[in-house]
Amino acid sequence: MALTSWASIRGYALASGFVLVATGFAAAMLWFTPLDSVSAIYMLPVLLAAVRYGTGPAVLAALLGAIMTTLLYPPLFRVLVFTPSRLIDLVTSLLVALTVGQLAGRLRRHMVAVRAREQHIRQVYALSDAIASARDVDAVLAILAEHLATSLDRPIALFAGTEGKTRVVNSAFAPDVTGRLSEAAVAFLREERETTESIELPGIGRWLLCRAASGSDLALVLAVELPAQDQTGGTRMGELARGLLGEAAVSLERLGVRKVLDERRLRQRTDELRDILVEAVSHELRTPLAGITGSASVLAHVPDINERPQLRELATGIETEARRLDRLIQDVLDLGRIRAGALQPRLQETDPADVVNDALMTVAERLAGHPLRRRFDHGLPLIRIDPVLLAQALVNILENAGKYTPPGGAIEVAIRRDGEELAIEIADAGHGLEAGEAELVFERFQRGRRYADVAGGSGLGLTIARVFVEANGGRVTAISEGPGRGTTMRITLPVSEATGDDEDHD
Amino acid sequence: MTDAAEHSQAPLVLVVDDEAPIRRFLRAGLEMNGFRVVEADTAQAANEIAVMRQPDLVVLDLGLPDADGASVVETLRGWSQVPVIVLSVRKSETEKIKLLESGADDYIVKPFGMGELLARVRVVLRRVVRQETADPVVKVGGLAIDLARRLVSRDGAAIILSPKQFALLRLLAVHHGSVMTHRQLMRELWPQEPDEDVQYLRILMKKLRNRIEPDPARPIYLVTELAIGYRLRTQEQLDAFGYVAAI
């Protein structure tokens, strides 16, 4: 690596420096008193260089020393006058250089190793700490990616393969580069030949891929870009990367990535179980209700019953109540879905008037006692929403408006474009809200205590409505000018940009 | 309806449901309204009875113990064009779309009243009759669509439509009263690129409504089945749902 070669050049330079200093020292000594053996002084730079920089610089120091010695013997500064005694000096200093250099080298390597291990242990501890504080496997992997980037001192991309799927954990590169690396990582995991591989990706350079497995569940692939001028094929970086990654994988294993994965699997199983339960409850409760509803509807039309208002009302009452019970069950199931985070909106371009009309049709019977006014702007844009969820939210809000508006009180529904947003407003002529009630109405089971007798619902309607609206990227707010002045529920939704023009051509 | 001679001419409905209480009220309600009823509680029994008795209509529950709804419809469609109305407790729109595209004529979500089912039954049976008599004029409210002469009028006044707009209206009129899914419509309208965004269809529908509907913001003829598709209402559907009290 560049760093190493620079260090060795520096060693040679400094060794030469030592020789120069020794020469200066010897010259100064000679100024005062003639020395018998200047060569002894030249042992000092050899020793120093050997201890500090190893054999190579020491040998250089010995050779330079031998040359300098000849300069300093009378006749002064006449180069390369070799006498047998000076040859002996040279050989001796070379031997010293080699021996001490070897010894010092071994010692130094040992020290470097100790220091590296210490640093490594410190890093692993830091990693352990970080991982221990992570909440899930993704956080663990993100920490690991950061750790690898820091340790290698280069931008990296890290991929994780779990249960046959490979995904990007972290990438310091542009999306297109990441995409190609991801493909390479998938191929690399599939081949399972080497744990390290250097590959050429046309256009984006040479890369080192390195793999490690943490248990049987999680395989990690690290990608590092190799410098263009590096001819060693990234061998050393490969070693380093493999070491780090292997260590990290072991740490992950030890630090409970298995636990995290197990927990996730458990959660998945819990989800499945809950879905099955919900399905079962839905079926077991709603099938009898379907029977009751249908049977009551048949009874209501039997001439003998239909002709006697008292009996007819009983029959229609059974049907109405059964339908209400079914809606309540639906509310509870919806809330369960929301709580479990299992709400998955299926967004599509939708005409907002369609959704509002659908909701109005659903509640038509239940709002029969209230005059209904529509105020739809012309040329409404399409919105990108889940029409079913939004319609359900509107149904809940409309039902709520119906409940709190005295018979005969009007309900007004408006759709208007409001800049980049679309607003759907449902205004009732009900009791209105007191200050501070506006936010509370969306709380679960919140219901104006005064009106508990007229309400008759799960008390979940508005809570569900709000979550459904928010799942569509919208907001809902309750606006009231005060008690006795009605309430307006205002839903705002973002307008999708890809709205076609209203021109009449095709 | 109790006249014996008329009784033998009454349409035969095959009710397929594994829940006895549901079968019981369906039989009572249908017989009260002049239909004859045969029952099956499994998909296999349904297939056998369908072959033997040649019903005029099948009312099929989705939650059968021995097969899923879509496969039952497909099996039936393999040899018969008998109208199929599906009963579903599921709220899943995807499921409904799948059923409609595998050949079901309509669906109804449980719980439902007899009135709602009868309305759908009449729609699909009337369509069969119209196909047999080949009446080219479809009428609902003030709207008249002459499929043969490609003429459309509302309250006696002719309406001019672009070819695409007429094509959309024609598709819905041919399946008068039933839902056509977005994909079914797009496959016919844009055969080259049927998987294009549903947005094109929405815009085309908007334009068609602008021409046909008295109040395009509140369509009474061309109604949306959210997340599923569109239907052209029949007179009966118009009478039943068309008028939400509005000022």
Interface residues (C-beta under 8 A of the other chain):
Chain A: S282 H283 R286 T287 P288 L289 A290 G291 I292 T293 G294 S295 A296 S297 V298 H301 V302 E319 A322 R323 D326 Q330 R346 Q348 E349 T350 D351 A353 D354 V355 N357 D358 L360 M361 A364 A368 H370 P371 L372 R373 R374 F376 H378 L380 L382 D386 P387 V388 A391 A498 G500 D502 D504 H505 D506
Chain B: E19 P21 I22 R24 F25 L26 A28 G29 M32 G63 V89 K91 E93 K110 P111 F112 G113 M114 G115 S162 K164 Q165 D197 V198 Q199 Y200 R202 I203 L204 M205 K206 K207 N210 A217 R218 P219 V223 T224 L226 A227 F241 V244 A245 A246 I247
